[in-house]
Amino acid sequence: MGAPADIDVRPITAAEHPEWLGPVRAGFLREPVVSAAEREARRRQFEPGGFIGAFEGDRCVATFRSFAQEVTAGGGEFVPADAISAVTVTATHRWRSWTAKG
């Protein structure tokens, strides 16, 4: 396992989206294998810049998604918000920051 500096955190591309879904599923205790139907359904949700991956080499080891949303404020008024979803870290990298400190 490399040092924390070896992790590249960046927005994913549309081409990387199918591979990004595996760690998301695993992070929520589901099989990391993504069916063609799920890939297609999730592809329609893809927004450039809203899907973040942490990569060690070619392997996605952590995920984060944000997207525009509205929340209801006092008086029933809608207020723009940035929703956060799909925050995961693979089991191989969860305790990295603790062990890296020695």
N, CA, C and O atoms as a GROMACS GRO file, in nm:
protein
  408
    1MET      N    1   0.084  -0.117   0.000
    1MET     CA    2   0.000   0.000   0.000
    1MET      C    3   0.089   0.123   0.000
    1MET      O    4   0.182   0.132   0.080
    2GLY      N    5   0.062   0.217  -0.088
    2GLY     CA    6   0.142   0.337  -0.098
    2GLY      C    7   0.111   0.438   0.009
    2GLY      O    8   0.018   0.420   0.088
    3ALA      N    9   0.188   0.544   0.010
    3ALA     CA   10   0.165   0.654   0.104
    3ALA      C   11   0.040   0.730   0.064
    3ALA      O   12  -0.002   0.722  -0.051
    4PRO      N   13  -0.022   0.805   0.159
    4PRO     CA   14  -0.143   0.881   0.124
    4PRO      C   15  -0.124   0.972   0.004
    4PRO      O   16  -0.221   0.999  -0.068
    5ALA      N   17  -0.004   1.021  -0.020
    5ALA     CA   18   0.021   1.108  -0.136
    5ALA      C   19   0.001   1.033  -0.268
    5ALA      O   20  -0.011   1.096  -0.373
    6ASP      N   21  -0.001   0.900  -0.263
    6ASP     CA   22  -0.020   0.820  -0.384
    6ASP      C   23  -0.166   0.813  -0.427
    6ASP      O   24  -0.197   0.752  -0.530
    7ILE      N   25  -0.256   0.872  -0.351
    7ILE     CA   26  -0.398   0.871  -0.382
    7ILE      C   27  -0.432   0.996  -0.463
    7ILE      O   28  -0.402   1.108  -0.422
    8ASP      N   29  -0.494   0.976  -0.579
    8ASP     CA   30  -0.533   1.086  -0.667
    8ASP      C   31  -0.684   1.107  -0.651
    8ASP      O   32  -0.763   1.025  -0.696
    9VAL      N   33  -0.724   1.217  -0.588
    9VAL     CA   34  -0.865   1.249  -0.568
    9VAL      C   35  -0.905   1.349  -0.675
    9VAL      O   36  -0.847   1.457  -0.686
   10ARG      N   37  -1.007   1.312  -0.755
   10ARG     CA   38  -1.044   1.397  -0.868
   10ARG      C   39  -1.184   1.362  -0.919
   10ARG      O   40  -1.236   1.254  -0.890
   11PRO      N   41  -1.244   1.454  -0.995
   11PRO     CA   42  -1.370   1.420  -1.061
   11PRO      C   43  -1.348   1.306  -1.160
   11PRO      O   44  -1.244   1.299  -1.227
   12ILE      N   45  -1.445   1.217  -1.169
   12ILE     CA   46  -1.432   1.106  -1.264
   12ILE      C   47  -1.487   1.150  -1.399
   12ILE      O   48  -1.562   1.246  -1.410
   13THR      N   49  -1.448   1.076  -1.501
   13THR     CA   50  -1.499   1.098  -1.636
   13THR      C   51  -1.619   1.005  -1.658
   13THR      O   52  -1.641   0.911  -1.581
   14ALA      N   53  -1.695   1.032  -1.761
   14ALA     CA   54  -1.809   0.946  -1.794
   14ALA      C   55  -1.761   0.803  -1.820
   14ALA      O   56  -1.831   0.707  -1.787
   15ALA      N   57  -1.644   0.788  -1.880
   15ALA     CA   58  -1.590   0.654  -1.908
   15ALA      C   59  -1.555   0.579  -1.780
   15ALA      O   60  -1.560   0.456  -1.779
   16GLU      N   61  -1.521   0.650  -1.672
   16GLU     CA   62  -1.485   0.586  -1.545
   16GLU      C   63  -1.607   0.555  -1.459
   16GLU      O   64  -1.597   0.481  -1.360
   17HIS      N   65  -1.721   0.611  -1.494
   17HIS     CA   66  -1.841   0.596  -1.411
   17HIS      C   67  -1.878   0.450  -1.383
   17HIS      O   68  -1.907   0.418  -1.268
   18PRO      N   69  -1.880   0.359  -1.482
   18PRO     CA   70  -1.915   0.220  -1.452
   18PRO      C   71  -1.822   0.157  -1.347
   18PRO      O   72  -1.868   0.082  -1.261
   19GLU      N   73  -1.692   0.186  -1.353
   19GLU     CA   74  -1.597   0.131  -1.255
   19GLU      C   75  -1.615   0.197  -1.118
   19GLU      O   76  -1.590   0.132  -1.016
   20TRP      N   77  -1.656   0.321  -1.113
   20TRP     CA   78  -1.680   0.396  -0.990
   20TRP      C   79  -1.797   0.335  -0.913
   20TRP      O   80  -1.801   0.340  -0.790
   21LEU      N   81  -1.893   0.277  -0.986
   21LEU     CA   82  -2.012   0.220  -0.922
   21LEU      C   83  -1.981   0.098  -0.835
   21LEU      O   84  -2.049   0.075  -0.735
   22GLY      N   85  -1.879   0.020  -0.870
   22GLY     CA   86  -1.843  -0.099  -0.791
   22GLY      C   87  -1.808  -0.065  -0.647
   22GLY      O   88  -1.866  -0.124  -0.556
   23PRO      N   89  -1.716   0.029  -0.623
   23PRO     CA   90  -1.686   0.068  -0.485
   23PRO      C   91  -1.806   0.129  -0.412
   23PRO      O   92  -1.818   0.114  -0.290
   24VAL      N   93  -1.894   0.198  -0.484
   24VAL     CA   94  -2.014   0.252  -0.419
   24VAL      C   95  -2.100   0.137  -0.368
   24VAL      O   96  -2.143   0.139  -0.253
   25ARG      N   97  -2.124   0.039  -0.452
   25ARG     CA   98  -2.205  -0.077  -0.410
   25ARG      C   99  -2.140  -0.149  -0.293
   25ARG      O  100  -2.207  -0.183  -0.196
   26ALA      N  101  -2.009  -0.172  -0.302
   26ALA     CA  102  -1.938  -0.242  -0.193
   26ALA      C  103  -1.945  -0.161  -0.064
   26ALA      O  104  -1.957  -0.219   0.045
   27GLY      N  105  -1.936  -0.030  -0.074
   27GLY     CA  106  -1.942   0.056   0.044
   27GLY      C  107  -2.075   0.049   0.116
   27GLY      O  108  -2.082   0.078   0.236
   28PHE      N  109  -2.180   0.012   0.045
   28PHE     CA  110  -2.311  -0.004   0.106
   28PHE      C  111  -2.347  -0.152   0.122
   28PHE      O  112  -2.464  -0.190   0.124
   29LEU      N  113  -2.242  -0.234   0.133
   29LEU     CA  114  -2.252  -0.378   0.163
   29LEU      C  115  -2.333  -0.455   0.058
   29LEU      O  116  -2.409  -0.546   0.092
   30ARG      N  117  -2.316  -0.418  -0.068
   30ARG     CA  118  -2.377  -0.491  -0.177
   30ARG      C  119  -2.266  -0.550  -0.262
   30ARG      O  120  -2.150  -0.509  -0.252
   31GLU      N  121  -2.301  -0.646  -0.344
   31GLU     CA  122  -2.202  -0.703  -0.436
   31GLU      C  123  -2.147  -0.593  -0.525
   31GLU      O  124  -2.224  -0.511  -0.576
   32PRO      N  125  -2.015  -0.588  -0.545
   32PRO     CA  126  -1.958  -0.481  -0.627
   32PRO      C  127  -1.982  -0.496  -0.777
   32PRO      O  128  -1.947  -0.408  -0.855
   33VAL      N  129  -2.043  -0.607  -0.817
   33VAL     CA  130  -2.071  -0.629  -0.959
   33VAL      C  131  -2.196  -0.549  -0.997
   33VAL      O  132  -2.299  -0.558  -0.931
   34VAL      N  133  -2.185  -0.471  -1.104
   34VAL     CA  134  -2.294  -0.383  -1.147
   34VAL      C  135  -2.355  -0.439  -1.275
   34VAL      O  136  -2.284  -0.462  -1.374
   35SER      N  137  -2.486  -0.461  -1.274
   35SER     CA  138  -2.553  -0.515  -1.392
   35SER      C  139  -2.560  -0.409  -1.502
   35SER      O  140  -2.544  -0.290  -1.477
   36ALA      N  141  -2.582  -0.455  -1.623
   36ALA     CA  142  -2.595  -0.363  -1.738
   36ALA      C  143  -2.713  -0.269  -1.717
   36ALA      O  144  -2.705  -0.151  -1.751
   37ALA      N  145  -2.823  -0.320  -1.662
   37ALA     CA  146  -2.941  -0.235  -1.640
   37ALA      C  147  -2.911  -0.126  -1.537
   37ALA      O  148  -2.953  -0.011  -1.555
   38GLU      N  149  -2.839  -0.160  -1.430
   38GLU     CA  150  -2.805  -0.059  -1.330
   38GLU      C  151  -2.706   0.043  -1.388
   38GLU      O  152  -2.720   0.163  -1.364
   39ARG      N  153  -2.608  -0.005  -1.464
   39ARG     CA  154  -2.513   0.088  -1.527
   39ARG      C  155  -2.586   0.190  -1.613
   39ARG      O  156  -2.555   0.310  -1.609
   40GLU      N  157  -2.683   0.143  -1.691
   40GLU     CA  158  -2.758   0.233  -1.778
   40GLU      C  159  -2.841   0.332  -1.697
   40GLU      O  160  -2.843   0.452  -1.728
   41ALA      N  161  -2.909   0.285  -1.595
   41ALA     CA  162  -2.990   0.374  -1.511
   41ALA      C  163  -2.903   0.479  -1.443
   41ALA      O  164  -2.940   0.596  -1.437
   42ARG      N  165  -2.789   0.438  -1.391
   42ARG     CA  166  -2.698   0.530  -1.323
   42ARG      C  167  -2.628   0.624  -1.421
   42ARG      O  168  -2.595   0.738  -1.385
   43ARG      N  169  -2.605   0.578  -1.542
   43ARG     CA  170  -2.540   0.662  -1.643
   43ARG      C  171  -2.620   0.790  -1.666
   43ARG      O  172  -2.563   0.897  -1.688
   44ARG      N  173  -2.751   0.778  -1.662
   44ARG     CA  174  -2.837   0.895  -1.685
   44ARG      C  175  -2.825   0.998  -1.573
   44ARG      O  176  -2.860   1.114  -1.593
   45GLN      N  177  -2.775   0.958  -1.458
   45GLN     CA  178  -2.757   1.050  -1.345
   45GLN      C  179  -2.621   1.120  -1.348
   45GLN      O  180  -2.598   1.214  -1.272
   46PHE      N  181  -2.532   1.075  -1.434
   46PHE     CA  182  -2.396   1.128  -1.434
   46PHE      C  183  -2.393   1.275  -1.472
   46PHE      O  184  -2.451   1.316  -1.573
   47GLU      N  185  -2.326   1.354  -1.389
   47GLU     CA  186  -2.303   1.496  -1.417
   47GLU      C  187  -2.154   1.522  -1.401
   47GLU      O  188  -2.099   1.496  -1.294
   48PRO      N  189  -2.086   1.570  -1.504
   48PRO     CA  190  -1.943   1.598  -1.491
   48PRO      C  191  -1.915   1.690  -1.373
   48PRO      O  192  -1.983   1.792  -1.354
   49GLY      N  193  -1.816   1.654  -1.294
   49GLY     CA  194  -1.777   1.733  -1.178
   49GLY      C  195  -1.850   1.697  -1.050
   49GLY      O  196  -1.805   1.734  -0.942
   50GLY      N  197  -1.961   1.626  -1.060
   50GLY     CA  198  -2.038   1.590  -0.942
   50GLY      C  199  -2.001   1.456  -0.882
   50GLY      O  200  -2.046   1.423  -0.772
   51PHE      N  201  -1.921   1.378  -0.952
   51PHE     CA  202  -1.880   1.246  -0.906
   51PHE      C  203  -1.730   1.249  -0.884
   51PHE      O  204  -1.653   1.275  -0.976
   52ILE      N  205  -1.688   1.223  -0.761
   52ILE     CA  206  -1.546   1.228  -0.724
   52ILE      C  207  -1.499   1.087  -0.693
   52ILE      O  208  -1.571   1.009  -0.631
   53GLY      N  209  -1.379   1.055  -0.735
   53GLY     CA  210  -1.318   0.927  -0.702
   53GLY      C  211  -1.179   0.950  -0.645
   53GLY      O  212  -1.109   1.043  -0.684
   54ALA      N  213  -1.140   0.864  -0.553
   54ALA     CA  214  -1.003   0.862  -0.503
   54ALA      C  215  -0.939   0.738  -0.562
   54ALA      O  216  -0.986   0.626  -0.539
   55PHE      N  217  -0.833   0.756  -0.637
   55PHE     CA  218  -0.772   0.647  -0.711
   55PHE      C  219  -0.632   0.618  -0.660
   55PHE      O  220  -0.551   0.708  -0.640
   56GLU      N  221  -0.605   0.490  -0.640
   56GLU     CA  222  -0.469   0.443  -0.615
   56GLU      C  223  -0.431   0.367  -0.741
   56GLU      O  224  -0.476   0.254  -0.763
   57GLY      N  225  -0.350   0.428  -0.824
   57GLY     CA  226  -0.325   0.372  -0.956
   57GLY      C  227  -0.454   0.380  -1.036
   57GLY      O  228  -0.516   0.486  -1.044
   58ASP      N  229  -0.495   0.269  -1.096
   58ASP     CA  230  -0.619   0.264  -1.173
   58ASP      C  231  -0.740   0.225  -1.089
   58ASP      O  232  -0.853   0.226  -1.138
   59ARG      N  233  -0.718   0.192  -0.963
   59ARG     CA  234  -0.825   0.140  -0.878
   59ARG      C  235  -0.893   0.252  -0.800
   59ARG      O  236  -0.827   0.330  -0.731
   60CYS      N  237  -1.025   0.260  -0.810
   60CYS     CA  238  -1.102   0.356  -0.733
   60CYS      C  239  -1.119   0.300  -0.592
   60CYS      O  240  -1.175   0.192  -0.574
   61VAL      N  241  -1.071   0.375  -0.490
   61VAL     CA  242  -1.073   0.326  -0.352
   61VAL      C  243  -1.166   0.407  -0.262
   61VAL      O  244  -1.188   0.369  -0.147
   62ALA      N  245  -1.221   0.517  -0.313
   62ALA     CA  246  -1.317   0.596  -0.236
   62ALA      C  247  -1.404   0.676  -0.333
   62ALA      O  248  -1.361   0.708  -0.444
   63THR      N  249  -1.527   0.707  -0.290
   63THR     CA  250  -1.621   0.775  -0.377
   63THR      C  251  -1.695   0.886  -0.303
   63THR      O  252  -1.704   0.886  -0.180
   64PHE      N  253  -1.746   0.981  -0.380
   64PHE     CA  254  -1.824   1.093  -0.328
   64PHE      C  255  -1.906   1.148  -0.443
   64PHE      O  256  -1.858   1.158  -0.556
   65ARG      N  257  -2.031   1.182  -0.414
   65ARG     CA  258  -2.116   1.241  -0.518
   65ARG      C  259  -2.188   1.362  -0.458
   65ARG      O  260  -2.232   1.358  -0.344
   66SER      N  261  -2.199   1.467  -0.536
   66SER     CA  262  -2.281   1.581  -0.496
   66SER      C  263  -2.368   1.623  -0.614
   66SER      O  264  -2.331   1.605  -0.730
   67PHE      N  265  -2.484   1.677  -0.582
   67PHE     CA  266  -2.575   1.720  -0.688
   67PHE      C  267  -2.668   1.829  -0.636
   67PHE      O  268  -2.694   1.839  -0.516
   68ALA      N  269  -2.716   1.911  -0.728
   68ALA     CA  270  -2.806   2.020  -0.693
   68ALA      C  271  -2.939   1.965  -0.645
   68ALA      O  272  -2.992   1.868  -0.700
   69GLN      N  273  -2.992   2.028  -0.542
   69GLN     CA  274  -3.117   1.985  -0.481
   69GLN      C  275  -3.183   2.108  -0.422
   69GLN      O  276  -3.120   2.213  -0.411
   70GLU      N  277  -3.307   2.098  -0.384
   70GLU     CA  278  -3.374   2.204  -0.311
   70GLU      C  279  -3.424   2.149  -0.178
   70GLU      O  280  -3.465   2.033  -0.169
   71VAL      N  281  -3.419   2.232  -0.076
   71VAL     CA  282  -3.476   2.196   0.054
   71VAL      C  283  -3.582   2.300   0.088
   71VAL      O  284  -3.577   2.414   0.042
   72THR      N  285  -3.677   2.258   0.170
   72THR     CA  286  -3.783   2.348   0.210
   72THR      C  287  -3.740   2.427   0.333
   72THR      O  288  -3.697   2.369   0.432
   73ALA      N  289  -3.751   2.557   0.325
   73ALA     CA  290  -3.717   2.645   0.437
   73ALA      C  291  -3.848   2.692   0.503
   73ALA      O  292  -3.957   2.655   0.461
   74GLY      N  293  -3.832   2.774   0.605
   74GLY     CA  294  -3.949   2.828   0.674
   74GLY      C  295  -4.045   2.895   0.578
   74GLY      O  296  -4.003   2.962   0.483
   75GLY      N  297  -4.173   2.877   0.601
   75GLY     CA  298  -4.274   2.938   0.514
   75GLY      C  299  -4.297   2.861   0.385
   75GLY      O  300  -4.369   2.908   0.298
   76GLY      N  301  -4.236   2.743   0.372
   76GLY     CA  302  -4.256   2.661   0.253
   76GLY      C  303  -4.174   2.704   0.133
   76GLY      O  304  -4.197   2.657   0.022
   77GLU      N  305  -4.080   2.794   0.155
   77GLU     CA  306  -3.995   2.842   0.046
   77GLU      C  307  -3.887   2.738   0.013
   77GLU      O  308  -3.831   2.676   0.104
   78PHE      N  309  -3.858   2.721  -0.115
   78PHE     CA  310  -3.752   2.630  -0.156
   78PHE      C  311  -3.620   2.705  -0.165
   78PHE      O  312  -3.612   2.816  -0.217
   79VAL      N  313  -3.515   2.641  -0.112
   79VAL     CA  314  -3.382   2.700  -0.109
   79VAL      C  315  -3.286   2.604  -0.179
   79VAL      O  316  -3.290   2.484  -0.152
   80PRO      N  317  -3.201   2.653  -0.269
   80PRO     CA  318  -3.104   2.564  -0.334
   80PRO      C  319  -3.006   2.505  -0.233
   80PRO      O  320  -2.966   2.571  -0.137
   81ALA      N  321  -2.970   2.381  -0.255
   81ALA     CA  322  -2.874   2.312  -0.167
   81ALA      C  323  -2.788   2.219  -0.251
   81ALA      O  324  -2.822   2.187  -0.365
   82ASP      N  325  -2.678   2.177  -0.194
   82ASP     CA  326  -2.590   2.080  -0.259
   82ASP      C  327  -2.602   1.950  -0.180
   82ASP      O  328  -2.552   1.941  -0.068
   83ALA      N  329  -2.667   1.852  -0.238
   83ALA     CA  330  -2.685   1.723  -0.171
   83ALA      C  331  -2.558   1.640  -0.183
   83ALA      O  332  -2.485   1.650  -0.282
   84ILE      N  333  -2.532   1.558  -0.082
   84ILE     CA  334  -2.414   1.471  -0.080
   84ILE      C  335  -2.461   1.327  -0.070
   84ILE      O  336  -2.552   1.295   0.007
   85SER      N  337  -2.398   1.240  -0.148
   85SER     CA  338  -2.437   1.100  -0.152
   85SER      C  339  -2.316   1.014  -0.189
   85SER      O  340  -2.211   1.067  -0.225
   86ALA      N  341  -2.331   0.884  -0.180
   86ALA     CA  342  -2.232   0.787  -0.228
   86ALA      C  343  -2.093   0.809  -0.168
   86ALA      O  344  -1.992   0.797  -0.238
   87VAL      N  345  -2.088   0.842  -0.039
   87VAL     CA  346  -1.959   0.859   0.029
   87VAL      C  347  -1.915   0.722   0.078
   87VAL      O  348  -1.975   0.665   0.169
   88THR      N  349  -1.809   0.669   0.017
   88THR     CA  350  -1.759   0.536   0.054
   88THR      C  351  -1.607   0.534   0.053
   88THR      O  352  -1.542   0.615  -0.014
   89VAL      N  353  -1.553   0.440   0.129
   89VAL     CA  354  -1.409   0.412   0.128
   89VAL      C  355  -1.396   0.260   0.131
   89VAL      O  356  -1.462   0.195   0.213
   90THR      N  357  -1.314   0.204   0.045
   90THR     CA  358  -1.297   0.059   0.044
   90THR      C  359  -1.234   0.011   0.174
   90THR      O  360  -1.162   0.086   0.240
   91ALA      N  361  -1.260  -0.112   0.211
   91ALA     CA  362  -1.208  -0.168   0.336
   91ALA      C  363  -1.055  -0.161   0.342
   91ALA      O  364  -0.999  -0.148   0.450
   92THR      N  365  -0.990  -0.171   0.230
   92THR     CA  366  -0.843  -0.168   0.227
   92THR      C  367  -0.786  -0.032   0.260
   92THR      O  368  -0.666  -0.020   0.287
   93HIS      N  369  -0.869   0.072   0.259
   93HIS     CA  370  -0.818   0.208   0.279
   93HIS      C  371  -0.883   0.282   0.396
   93HIS      O  372  -0.852   0.399   0.418
   94ARG      N  373  -0.972   0.219   0.470
   94ARG     CA  374  -1.044   0.287   0.578
   94ARG      C  375  -0.954   0.338   0.689
   94ARG      O  376  -0.972   0.450   0.735
   95TRP      N  377  -0.860   0.259   0.733
   95TRP     CA  378  -0.778   0.296   0.848
   95TRP      C  379  -0.643   0.352   0.807
   95TRP      O  380  -0.552   0.364   0.889
   96ARG      N  381  -0.630   0.385   0.682
   96ARG     CA  382  -0.503   0.433   0.629
   96ARG      C  383  -0.446   0.552   0.702
   96ARG      O  384  -0.327   0.554   0.733
   97SER      N  385  -0.528   0.652   0.732
   97SER     CA  386  -0.475   0.772   0.796
   97SER      C  387  -0.422   0.741   0.935
   97SER      O  388  -0.325   0.803   0.979
   98TRP      N  389  -0.482   0.646   1.005
   98TRP     CA  390  -0.434   0.609   1.138
   98TRP      C  391  -0.302   0.533   1.128
   98TRP      O  392  -0.209   0.560   1.204
   99THR      N  393  -0.294   0.439   1.037
   99THR     CA  394  -0.173   0.358   1.027
   99THR      C  395  -0.059   0.436   0.964
   99THR      O  396   0.057   0.407   0.992
  100ALA      N  397  -0.089   0.533   0.881
  100ALA     CA  398   0.016   0.613   0.817
  100ALA      C  399   0.089   0.700   0.918
  100ALA      O  400   0.203   0.740   0.895
  101LYS      N  401   0.023   0.730   1.032
  101LYS     CA  402   0.085   0.815   1.134
  101LYS      C  403   0.186   0.739   1.218
  101LYS      O  404   0.262   0.798   1.295
  102GLY      N  405   0.186   0.607   1.203
  102GLY     CA  406   0.286   0.527   1.271
  102GLY      C  407   0.241   0.482   1.401
  102GLY      O  408   0.315   0.412   1.471
   0.00000   0.00000   0.00000
